[in-house]
Amino acid sequence: MSKISRYMKMFVVWIALLMSVTHVEAVDLASPEVFDPVFYSNNHHQVISHSVNTPEAVKQHWLTHGIDAGWQGSGQFHSKEYIARYPDLQKAFGNNYRAAIQHYLTFHSSEHRNGLSTSQNFEGRWTVSNHGIYIGSSTRTGGAVDSLTWNNKEFINSWDHGRQMQMACNTNKYTECYNPTEAGGVCDAALQTTHTHIDWVHVHGNVMESMVHPAFWKPVKPTSGTHHDCNYGRLCPAHHGYHTTYDYPFHKKITIGTHEINNCFEFVSNFTIGGNWPQDELFIQMESPAVYLTYEFSKQFTFNPSTRLAANYHDKHLPVIRSTPDHNYALGAYTPTGQDTDIHENYDSHFYKSSNFASTTSKFNVIFYKRPHGTGVHQYIYRTYFCIGTLNDVTSCLHQIMTAVPK
Ligand SMILES: *[C@@H]1O[C@H](CO)[C@@H](O)[C@H](O)[C@H]1NC(C)=O
């Protein structure tokens, strides 16, 4: 090898290094591809404090603490899992999570690498994905959906147990005092654990399915012995041999991409109601499901199927949409008529302001009502379709799914 070509080679290597360094500097380590302030604070509660309580302050926390600790910053990427998935990255990065994030942001699309697995659990989380939509659930929330992202934005508020996107049912006599709740009970608060018992969660590409025995939302004061470990227990009278976890399963199946509509996903809620369910109330009320969104989804609309437009929220019997004020991010729900219900299906929507952005939330839900069927065991199964995207994407998706599945 001549001297010249050796110099040439060194020069090329030097240029390549310089370029890669320049490239690395151009990477935004808090890019929404790897970091969302709501997901981050919902999953790492210790982040929020008196002084750290804005998305900007939380972002600084991520840059200075979360990245190097290997914490998950978004529902669609986890540095630790990214490294664990690829032997060459394990070799190159070990536990240098900062370098792994730089690598992901620079090369994941050209190298067709994924930041998460959609076929197995990683550190207590399951994720499925299709067409740029990611849906995640966790052991913390009893397998209930605690993350939904589209276009790199977190939609779900998972500040404490009982928000999320989840199934719940109650009797309208005892309301919250007989209220099995998929994502956990009120005493689970913001803890990492839940009184919901997970039987199993399966993920496979774009399909998530689970079966759990849900926690009762509020526990009941025991008839004997000392008080329950949670103060809320004092609010509920003892009845029906009630304990912390419901005796029957909740089963759900979510499929992203349905009826050839890419930005539509199907949510099938399957409630088992039986045995000791109270017989003396007016209705079994089933949220199929309830959805708690982040502080940004402050606008609510009713979808008008005849004009195909979003109108001001006014009708509980027409599909509901929640959106950000700029209409860039929206989620709509439609549930076909003709399902097993004693009252026409109901869409409800509320906004709850709180002391910090991460716990401020808006809720909408799809509710079915059944009169008690007696003491036998019965399954109630309801299909709801969600449309996600910009407000325009959502209205056109709602039109398509209502045409494809009129009942
Ligand atoms: C409903 O859930 C039960 C278990 O809880 C299961 O045996 C049954 O197959 C489910 N039905 C449907 C249609 O998914």
The ligand as a Tripos MOL2 file, in Angstrom:
@<TRIPOS>MOLECULE
LIG
   14    14     1     0     0
SMALL
NO_CHARGES

@<TRIPOS>ATOM
      1 C1        -65.1970  -13.9190   26.8510 C.3       1 LIG1
      2 O1        -64.3440  -14.1970   27.9490 O.3       1 LIG1
      3 C2        -64.3450  -15.5270   28.4110 C.3       1 LIG1
      4 C3        -63.3590  -15.6340   29.5450 C.3       1 LIG1
      5 O2        -63.5560  -14.6690   30.4430 O.3       1 LIG1
      6 C4        -63.9430  -16.4830   27.3250 C.3       1 LIG1
      7 O3        -64.0560  -17.8140   27.7860 O.3       1 LIG1
      8 C5        -64.8170  -16.2660   26.1080 C.3       1 LIG1
      9 O4        -64.3160  -17.0610   25.0470 O.3       1 LIG1
     10 C6        -64.7770  -14.8120   25.6920 C.3       1 LIG1
     11 N1        -65.6580  -14.6220   24.5590 N.am      1 LIG1
     12 C7        -65.2460  -14.0000   23.4550 C.2       1 LIG1
     13 C8        -66.2420  -13.9090   22.3380 C.3       1 LIG1
     14 O5        -64.1420  -13.5390   23.3340 O.2       1 LIG1
@<TRIPOS>BOND
     1     1     2 1
     2     1    10 1
     3     2     3 1
     4     3     4 1
     5     3     6 1
     6     4     5 1
     7     6     7 1
     8     6     8 1
     9     8     9 1
    10     8    10 1
    11    10    11 1
    12    11    12 1
    13    12    13 1
    14    12    14 2
@<TRIPOS>SUBSTRUCTURE
     1 LIG1         1 GROUP 0 **** ****
